[in-house]
Amino acid sequence: MTTLPLTPPAHASHAAALQAAVTQLEGVILGKSTQIRLALTCLLARGHLLIEDQPGVGKTTLAQALARTCGLYFRRVQFTADLLPADLTGVSVWDAPSASFRFIEGPVFSELLLADEINRATPRTQGALLEAMEERQVSEGGVTRPLPQPFFVIATQNPAAFVGTSPLPEAQLDRFLMTVTLGYPDVRAERLLLETGGRSLSVRDLPAVLSAPVLLAMQAEVDRVHAAAPLLDYLQVLARATREHPALAGGLSPRGLLALLAAARGWAYLAGRSMVLPEDVQAVFVPLAAHRLSLRDPATPLPGLLERLLADTPIP
């Protein structure tokens, strides 16, 4: 696949910084290059990321390493059944000396928020987070307070079979740009993990390769990555294929299609190109579509079905 340079040349420094960030993250999250690139793509496209997996496979480590590498203010919230919306968004308290209410910001006022085990909280608390993700602001006491920029949420979700989980409704899942699964490490990565005791590179020691202002500039550049008319035709053909597939109860919505374009732009930018290719769409399609589509027969493996749909859909 031909790699086209980003234009104008000022983007070269950003491309080098992004590559350095990828390299650093790959030294911490072993054997998960694709998931790392998807997480960075999600951040560049101003989306939010949902990680579905069992405990102990590196979900929290990925979030912490990403925050350190990108130079972002990081907060982590452990979602539990007794977590209240105000515990997340903040609350106003009476300040006697000033005879007025003072707002105490909750952990959602961060640049990278890890919402750990989001499906262990009540739907009300889940809704408070997802509203903040969508609106990028918090309203409390009649006052609207904007969240920091950039604002990136990584939420982790335990398998539905785990005790004490409340699955996210389909409409709320749509607030996440992509869903990824880390899975077990490969044999080589697992052996290195055993040999080093998981201490090959401490997350706390990671230097900041990027910064919030640089990321905001990159996000603006991602918006300008060119998508030609034939590429838009391909997106529409893919959307129509999901809507007409007999095994799917519903296809990609217009909002989902816009999200697919944004994610493809982010993937192309991460690859150092100034235009979107069909390969970029294909790279992000399954992580973007898997949590947005529902099956008529739940026994059918959805990722495999989407891979076959990609293979069967011609590029205009």
N, C-alpha and C positions, 0 to 999 in steps of 0.2 A: 504494500500500500504506500503510495507516494505521500511524503510529508511536505506540506506547503508551509513556508514561513509565515509567521504572524506579521501583519503590517499595521501601523508603521514600525520602523526599527526599534522604537522605544520599548516595545514589548519584549525585546530580547532579555533584558534584565529580569523581567517577571518570569519568563520561561525558565531561566537558569535557577531562580529561586524556587519555583515549583518543583523542578527536578531534584533539587537538593532536599526539599521537604519530603518527596516520595522516597528518596534514598534513605533518609533518616528514619522514616516510619517503617520501612521494610526491615531495618535493623532491629526494630523492637517487636513488631508483629510479624513473626517468622512465617513464611510460606503463604501469605495472604495478600499478594500483590494486587489481584483484581479487586478485592474488597477495599483495600486502601485507596485505590484509584476511584472506586465508586463513591467512597466517603468524601474524598476531595472534590469530585465532580458535583456531588450534592451541595457542598458548601459553596462552590463557585456559582452554582445555578440558583442560589438563595433558597434552597429547599431545606427539608429536615429529613433525618434518616432514622429508620426503624430497624433494629437488629433483633431478629427472632432466633433464639437458640437457648440451649440449656446452660446452666451456670458453669463457670470455670473454663470457658474457651477463649477468653480474652476480650470480651465486650467492653468492660470498664477500662482495661488497659488501652484499647484502641482510642476511646474517647479522651482519656488523659493525655496520651501521646500526641493526639491531634491538636489538643488545646495548647500543649507546650510548644509543639513545632510551629504552630500558626501564631503564637504570641497572644492568645486570647484569654480573657478573664474567665476562669472555669469554676463552675459550681456543680455539685452532685446532690441529687435528692433521691433518697430511698423511698419508693412508693410503698405504702402499707395501707391496710384497710381503714386505719384511723387517721390518715392524712387528710387534712381539711384544705379547701381551696385557698383560704387565707394563709396557710402555712407555705404555700407555693408563691402566691402573687404579692403578699404583704398585707399589712393592716395599719389602720390609723389608731394612734393611742393619744390619750389626753396628756398634754404637757402643762403641768401646773404653773411653772414659772412664767411661761409666755401666754397662759390662759388660752391655748389653742390646741387643735389636734395636730399631731406630727405623724407623717407617714413613714413607716419602717418598711423598707423594700424587702420583698421576699427573694428567694434564690433565682426566680425567673429573671431578675434583673442582672443578667450575666451575658457574656458574648458567646459562650458555649455551655449549654446546660445538658447534663446527663440525667435523664429521667429513668432511673434504674427500676426495672421490673414494673413498668407502667400498668400492666394488667393485674397488679395486686391491689390497686387503689379502687375506690368507688367510682361509678360513672360520673358523679358530680365533680370530683377532683380531676378526673381525666378530661372532662369537658373544659374546666378552667384552664388547663395547660393548652389544650388544642385550640381554644379561642385565642389565647395569647400568641400561639404560633401563627395563626391565620391573620390576626389583626396587627400583630407586632406592637401591641400596646396593652396596658392594663387600666381598666376603669374602676375606681374605688372612691366612694364618698362623693360622687358627682364630678370627680376630677379624672381626666384622661392623662395617663403618663406613658410616654413612648418608651419602648425597650431599647437597649443599646444596639448599635449597628457596628458590625454585623451581628445577627442573632441566629444562632444555629443550635437546634435541639437534636441530640442523639438519644433516642428512647430505646430501651431494651425490653423485650417481651419474652416471658417464659412460655414454653409449649402449653397449649390449652389443657392438656391432660394433668398438669400440675395442680395440686390442691390449693384452693384459695385464690384462683385467678378469675378476673372478669374481662372477657374478651372485648376488644374495642369494636364499636359498631362500624359497619362498612363506610358510612358517610364520614366518620372521624378518621378512619384509616386513610382516606383520600387526602388528608392534610399532610401526610408524609410523602415526600417526593419519591423516595425509593425504599425498598426493603431488601436487606441482605442477610445472609446466614454465614457465620464464620466457619462453623464445623470444626472437626478435629484437624490438627496439623498433619502434614504429610510425615513420612517416616524420617526423613532427613532433618526436618525442622524439629520434630519431637525429640530426636536424639540430641540435637544441640541444646534443646531446652533442659534435658536431663543432665547433660555434661556441665552446663553452667549453673544449674539450679535455678534457672529463670532470672539470673542476675547479669546476663551478658551486657545489658545496657539499661540502667535504671531510668524509669520515666522521669523521675524528679531531676535527673541530671541533664535532661535534653535541653539544648539551647533553642532559642526562638529563631527560626529561619525566616518566618514571615511576620507580619504585624497586622493589626486591624485596619489601619489606613491603606496598606498595600492590598489587603484582601478586598476592600471596598473598590479600589481602582481596578482590580482584576475582575470583580463582578460586573463592573460597568463595561469592561472590554468583552466579557462573555456575551453581553447583550448585543454587541456589534458583530459577533461572528456571523458570517453570511450564510443564509440558507436559500439556495437557488430554487426556482419554480419547480424543476423536476424532483427536488428533495421534498418539497411540500406535497407534491403529488404522491410520493412514496408514503409519507405520513398518513395521508388520507386513505390510501389503499390498505395500509395496515389497520387503520381504525375500522374500516369497513369489513375487513376480514374478521376482526374480533366480534363485530356486531352481528355477523351472519354465520358465525361458527355454530354448528348444532350442539356442541358440547358446552357452550358458554351460555349462562342465563342472561347476560348483558355484555355489551362491548364497552370500549373506551369512550368516555364522555368528552365533550369539547374541552372541558378543563383538563382532563387527562391527556388529551392530545397536545394542548399547550405545554403541559408539564413535560411531555416526551420531547418536544422541540427544545425546551430550555435545558433538559438533561443532555441531549445530544450536542447542543452548543458547548456545554461545560466539558463534555468528554473530548470534543474536538480541540477546545482551547488547551486542555491538559496535555493533549498530544502535540501541541505547538502549531496548530493549523488555524487559518483565518476563515475557513469555510467548513460547513458540515457535509460529511460524506455518508452514504447509506450504512457504511460500517460503524459509524458513530451511533446511529439510530439502533442498529442491531445489538451493539454492546450494552446499551442501557435499557433495552426494551423489556426484558424479563424482570429485572429488579424494579422497574417502574410499574409494570402492568400487573404483576402477580398479586398484589394486595388490593388492586382495584377491580378485579374480575372475579366472578363467582361461577362455580361449576354446577351444571344440572345434576351430575352424579359426583358427590363428594369423594368417592373412591378413586377418581381419576387424578393422577399426578399432574398438577397444574403447570409446574415449570417445564416438564417434558412436552406437554401439549403446546405451550407457547413457543418452545424451540422448534417444534414441527411446523407451527403456523408461520414462523419466520422463514423457515426453509421453503415452504410451499408458496409464499407470497412473492410474486415477481417484482423486480425493481423496474419501474417505468423507464 
